[in-house]
Amino acid sequence: MPDKTYLDWPFFGPHHAALEAALDAWSQQHLAHATHDRAGVDSACRQLVRQLGEGGWLRHAVAGVAHGGHADAIDTRAICLIRETLARHDGLADFAFAMQGLGAGAISLHGSDDQRSRYLPRVACGEAIAAFALSEPQAGSDVAAMQCAATPDGEHYVLDGEKTWISNGGIADFYVVFARTGEQPGARGISALIVDVDTPGFEIAERIDVIAPHPLARLRFNRCRIPAAQRIGAAGQGFKVAMSTLDVFRTSVAAAALGFARRALDEALAHTMQRSMFGQMLSDFQLTQAKLADMATGIDAAALLTYRAAWQRDCGRKVTREAAMAKLTATETAQQVIDAALQMFGGLGVVSGQPVERLYREIRALRIYEGATEVQQLIIARELLREAASAKGEV
């Protein structure tokens, strides 16, 4: 049984604890025996999106009651609790929920009323699958190096270029694509466009097979004509659209890492208490106890940073530094916790399909996507230096 005393922390209200309890019960019923192979990952992800929609959970991933959302603003703490709970039960279920939120996040935060009414209700009920297309072959963390271009042409943009490492690539019904529109150099000349999957000139150039089975692809755009009405926000404001969206969901990546780590600790506790070795239980060894103590302490430290960032965002505060701290700490800690758990299982830990083996594959990508650990370090340092310069009156 996972430790849930964190729900009593002052970051949360009674409705958050009720949400977690309801989703945990739902997950035990719907995800208890979930297994996913590479061949069937697309259909499994589609099914999970439908199930999450039917269960009402995707309503938390979009904003606006009038557009199918649970509330008019995204509750970051709720998003994080949902991701942590789903990740503890099934990594692909967490992925399915998260990509609905990230893919529709720009529309929730910056979309027009027409865009919200056309896309968000379908995302919220699981009828449409969303995707967020930012990364390129030569522009991952360095968004300003983006080459994908959308050239204005009357009431349309002509979109050319490629995107890669796109989650839900190959199964999404629409993609929020960030492209250079040239209003200014660098990051100030990027716009966000909604591209429907049936747009002429759009194709899936390559499916990408990764360490933990998830739908992932490289996209290609060849003179795709996108109506200007499909632009999210003002021209040239795409970088701000992307960063504000990531500020919400970067914190939730930390929450997913917490879910993986908590599951690994639970598995380790259960295993060490029943595994006999040299006339005693594995849990009786001081080496084991020290490692379990480190695992639990690391999880709590990461959880405090994660839910501090979520709470601050829900209070309307800037969370660029706090979200980066949470993402960095939670993902790195989860990697260490899961590695320690696998070590305790010995040979059984590397058997395909075992819970700790699945967790070991799931966690690795979280240290990279939505900003690798090293990028989070740069973000934190940049924010610290900016604040220090401001305090000295240099900015």
C-alpha positions in Angstrom: 0.0 0.0 0.0 1.6 3.3 -1.0 2.2 6.0 1.5 -0.5 8.7 0.9 0.2 10.9 3.9 1.4 13.6 1.4 -2.3 14.3 0.7 -2.5 15.9 4.1 0.1 18.5 3.2 -1.2 22.1 3.0 -0.7 22.2 -0.7 -3.9 20.2 -1.1 -7.6 20.7 -0.4 -10.1 17.9 0.5 -11.2 17.7 -3.2 -7.7 16.8 -4.2 -7.6 13.8 -1.8 -11.1 12.8 -3.0 -9.8 13.0 -6.6 -6.8 10.8 -5.9 -8.9 8.2 -4.0 -11.5 8.0 -6.8 -8.8 7.6 -9.5 -6.9 5.0 -7.5 -10.1 2.9 -7.2 -10.8 3.4 -11.0 -7.2 2.4 -11.8 -7.4 -0.7 -9.7 -10.4 -1.8 -11.7 -9.3 -0.8 -15.2 -5.5 -1.0 -15.1 -4.7 -3.8 -12.7 -3.6 -6.3 -15.3 -2.5 -3.9 -18.0 0.3 -5.2 -20.2 1.5 -3.5 -23.5 3.7 -4.9 -26.2 5.3 -3.0 -29.0 3.0 -4.4 -31.7 -0.2 -3.3 -30.0 0.9 0.0 -28.5 -1.1 2.2 -30.9 -4.4 0.4 -30.2 -3.7 0.2 -26.5 -3.1 3.9 -26.3 -6.3 4.7 -28.3 -8.2 2.4 -26.0 -6.7 4.1 -22.9 -7.7 7.6 -24.2 -11.2 6.4 -24.7 -11.3 4.8 -21.2 -9.9 7.9 -19.6 -12.4 10.1 -21.5 -15.3 7.8 -20.5 -14.2 7.9 -16.9 -14.2 11.7 -16.9 -10.5 12.0 -16.1 -9.6 13.8 -19.3 -11.8 16.7 -18.3 -9.0 17.7 -15.9 -6.6 18.0 -18.8 -8.5 20.8 -20.6 -9.7 24.2 -19.4 -13.2 25.6 -19.7 -16.4 24.1 -18.4 -18.2 25.2 -21.6 -15.6 23.2 -23.6 -15.8 20.0 -21.6 -13.3 20.8 -19.0 -13.7 20.1 -15.3 -13.1 23.8 -14.4 -12.4 27.1 -16.2 -8.7 27.0 -15.3 -6.4 24.0 -15.3 -5.8 22.8 -11.7 -2.1 21.9 -11.8 -2.2 20.0 -8.5 -5.1 17.9 -9.9 -3.1 17.2 -13.1 -0.1 16.2 -11.0 -2.1 13.9 -8.7 -3.7 12.2 -11.7 -0.4 11.6 -13.4 1.2 10.3 -10.2 -1.6 7.9 -9.6 -1.8 6.7 -13.2 2.0 6.3 -13.4 1.9 4.2 -10.3 -0.5 1.8 -11.9 0.4 1.9 -15.6 3.0 4.0 -17.5 1.1 4.0 -20.8 -2.1 5.2 -19.1 -0.1 8.1 -17.7 1.3 8.8 -21.2 -2.2 8.8 -22.7 -3.5 11.3 -20.2 -0.4 13.5 -20.3 -0.3 13.8 -24.1 -4.0 14.8 -24.2 -3.2 17.6 -21.8 0.0 18.7 -23.5 -1.4 18.4 -27.0 -4.4 20.5 -26.1 -2.7 22.7 -23.6 -1.8 25.5 -26.0 -5.5 25.6 -27.1 -6.7 25.6 -23.5 -4.4 28.5 -22.5 -4.2 30.6 -25.7 -6.8 29.3 -28.2 -9.7 31.3 -29.6 -13.2 30.5 -28.6 -13.8 28.8 -32.0 -10.6 26.7 -31.5 -11.6 25.7 -28.0 -15.1 24.7 -29.0 -13.9 22.7 -32.0 -11.1 20.7 -30.3 -11.3 20.7 -26.5 -14.7 18.9 -26.0 -13.4 16.0 -28.2 -10.2 15.8 -26.3 -12.0 15.9 -23.0 -14.3 12.9 -23.8 -11.5 10.9 -25.5 -12.9 11.2 -29.1 -9.9 13.0 -30.5 -6.2 12.4 -29.7 -4.0 15.5 -29.5 -0.2 16.0 -30.0 2.4 18.7 -29.3 4.9 19.1 -32.1 7.9 21.2 -31.0 11.1 19.3 -31.4 13.0 18.9 -34.7 16.0 16.9 -35.8 18.3 19.9 -35.1 16.2 21.8 -32.6 15.2 20.0 -29.4 16.0 22.0 -26.3 17.2 24.9 -28.5 13.8 26.0 -29.7 15.3 29.1 -31.3 17.1 26.9 -33.8 13.8 25.7 -35.3 13.8 25.3 -39.1 10.2 24.2 -39.8 8.7 27.3 -41.5 5.2 28.6 -42.1 5.1 31.2 -44.9 2.1 33.6 -44.9 0.1 33.3 -48.1 -3.1 35.4 -48.0 -5.5 33.8 -45.5 -3.2 30.8 -45.1 0.2 29.7 -44.0 2.3 27.3 -46.2 3.9 24.9 -43.8 7.2 23.0 -44.7 9.6 21.0 -42.6 9.9 18.2 -40.1 9.2 17.5 -36.5 10.6 14.5 -34.6 10.2 12.7 -31.2 6.5 13.6 -31.4 4.5 11.7 -28.8 1.2 10.4 -30.2 2.8 10.7 -33.6 0.9 8.3 -35.9 -2.3 8.1 -33.9 -3.2 11.8 -33.2 -6.2 13.5 -34.9 -4.5 16.9 -34.7 -1.1 18.4 -34.0 -0.2 21.7 -32.4 2.8 22.6 -34.6 5.3 25.3 -33.8 6.9 26.9 -36.9 9.0 29.8 -37.9 6.9 32.6 -39.3 9.6 35.3 -39.5 8.1 38.2 -37.6 11.5 38.7 -35.8 14.7 36.7 -35.6 15.1 33.7 -33.2 12.4 32.8 -30.7 10.3 35.9 -31.4 9.5 34.8 -34.9 7.7 31.5 -34.2 3.9 30.8 -34.3 1.7 27.9 -33.2 -0.6 26.3 -35.7 -3.2 23.5 -35.4 -2.7 21.0 -38.1 -5.4 18.3 -38.6 -4.2 14.9 -39.6 -6.0 14.9 -42.9 -4.3 18.1 -44.1 -2.9 17.6 -47.7 0.9 17.5 -47.6 1.2 16.1 -44.1 2.6 12.7 -43.5 4.1 10.4 -40.9 7.7 10.1 -42.2 8.9 7.6 -39.6 7.6 5.7 -36.6 10.2 5.7 -33.7 10.6 2.6 -31.5 11.9 3.6 -28.0 12.9 1.8 -24.8 9.3 1.8 -23.3 6.6 1.3 -26.0 4.9 4.6 -26.7 3.4 6.0 -30.0 6.2 8.2 -31.3 7.0 9.5 -34.8 8.8 11.9 -37.1 6.4 14.2 -39.0 6.9 15.8 -42.4 5.1 18.8 -43.9 5.2 19.5 -47.6 3.5 22.7 -48.6 0.6 22.2 -46.2 -1.9 25.0 -46.5 -3.0 25.9 -43.0 -5.8 28.5 -42.6 -4.6 31.5 -40.6 -7.6 30.9 -38.3 -5.7 27.8 -37.1 -3.0 29.9 -35.6 -3.0 29.9 -31.7 -2.5 33.3 -30.3 -0.8 36.2 -32.1 1.8 35.8 -34.9 5.3 35.5 -33.6 4.1 34.5 -30.1 4.5 30.8 -30.5 7.5 30.6 -28.2 5.6 32.1 -25.4 2.7 29.8 -26.1 5.0 26.8 -26.0 6.8 27.8 -22.8 3.6 28.6 -20.9 2.2 25.2 -21.9 5.4 23.5 -20.8 5.4 25.3 -17.5 2.1 23.5 -16.7 3.1 20.1 -17.9 6.7 20.1 -16.9 5.6 20.0 -13.3 3.4 17.0 -14.1 6.4 15.1 -15.5 7.8 15.3 -12.0 4.6 13.9 -10.7 4.7 11.0 -13.1 8.2 10.3 -11.9 6.9 10.3 -8.4 4.3 7.7 -9.3 7.0 5.4 -10.8 9.2 5.9 -7.8 6.4 5.1 -5.3 5.5 2.0 -7.1 9.2 0.9 -7.1 9.4 1.5 -3.4 6.3 -0.5 -2.8 7.6 -3.4 -4.8 10.9 -3.2 -3.0 9.3 -3.2 0.4 7.1 -6.2 -0.4 9.9 -8.2 -2.0 12.5 -7.6 0.8 10.0 -8.5 3.5 9.4 -12.0 1.9 12.7 -12.8 0.4 14.8 -15.0 2.7 18.6 -14.9 2.6 21.2 -16.4 4.9 18.6 -17.3 7.5 16.8 -14.0 7.6 14.7 -11.7 5.5 16.4 -9.4 3.0 14.7 -6.5 4.8 16.6 -7.4 8.0 19.9 -6.4 6.6 21.1 -3.0 7.5 22.3 -2.4 4.0 18.8 -3.0 2.7 17.3 -0.8 5.4 19.7 2.1 4.6 18.8 1.9 0.9 15.0 1.8 1.7 15.5 4.9 3.9 17.3 6.8 1.1 14.6 5.8 -1.4 11.7 7.1 0.9 13.6 10.3 1.8 14.3 11.1 -1.9 10.7 10.5 -2.8 9.4 12.9 -0.1 12.0 15.6 -1.1 11.0 15.3 -4.7 7.3 15.4 -3.8 7.7 18.6 -1.8 9.3 20.3 -4.8 6.7 19.0 -7.2 3.7 20.0 -5.3 5.2 23.3 -4.2 5.6 24.2 -8.0 2.0 23.0 -8.7 0.6 25.0 -5.8 2.5 28.1 -6.8 1.2 27.9 -10.3 -2.4 27.5 -9.1 -1.8 30.6 -7.0 -1.0 32.5 -10.2 2.7 32.8 -9.6 5.6 32.3 -12.0 7.0 28.8 -11.7 9.7 28.6 -14.3 12.5 28.0 -11.7 10.3 25.9 -9.4 9.0 23.6 -12.2 12.5 23.1 -13.4 13.7 22.2 -9.9 10.8 19.7 -9.5 11.3 18.1 -12.9 15.0 17.7 -12.4 14.8 16.4 -8.8 11.9 14.0 -9.3 13.1 12.4 -12.5 16.7 11.9 -11.2 15.4 10.6 -7.9 13.0 8.2 -9.5 15.8 6.8 -11.6 17.9 6.2 -8.5 14.9 4.7 -6.6 13.9 2.3 -9.4 17.5 1.2 -10.0 17.9 0.4 -6.3 14.6 -1.5 -6.3 15.7 -3.5 -9.3 19.0 -4.3 -7.6 17.1 -5.7 -4.6 15.2 -8.1 -6.9 18.4 -9.5 -8.2 18.0 -11.5 -11.4 14.2 -11.3 -11.2 14.5 -7.6 -11.6 15.6 -7.8 -15.2 13.0 -10.4 -16.3 10.9 -8.8 -19.1 7.4 -7.9 -17.8 8.3 -7.7 -14.1 7.0 -4.5 -12.5 10.5 -3.1 -11.7 11.8 -4.0 -15.2 8.9 -2.0 -16.7 9.5 0.9 -14.4 13.2 0.9 -15.3 12.3 1.3 -19.0 9.6 3.9 -18.3 11.6 6.2 -16.2 14.6 6.7 -18.5 12.8 8.9 -21.0 11.5 11.3 -18.3 15.0 12.5 -17.6 15.1 13.7 -21.3 11.7 14.8 -22.6 10.2 18.2 -21.9 13.7 19.5 -21.2 16.6 17.2 -20.2 18.1 17.4 -16.7 21.0 19.5 -18.0 18.5 22.0 -19.6 16.7 22.2 -16.2 20.0 23.1 -14.6 20.5 25.9 -17.1 16.9 27.2 -16.5 17.4 27.2 -12.7 20.8 29.0 -13.0 19.4 31.5 -15.5 16.5 32.4 -13.2 18.8 32.7 -10.2 21.2 35.0 -12.0 18.3 37.1 -13.4 16.9 37.5 -9.9 20.4 38.4 -8.5 20.9 41.0 -11.2 17.5 42.5 -10.6 18.2 42.8 -6.9 21.4 44.7 -7.8 19.5 47.0 -10.1 21.3 45.7 -13.2 18.1 44.7 -15.1 
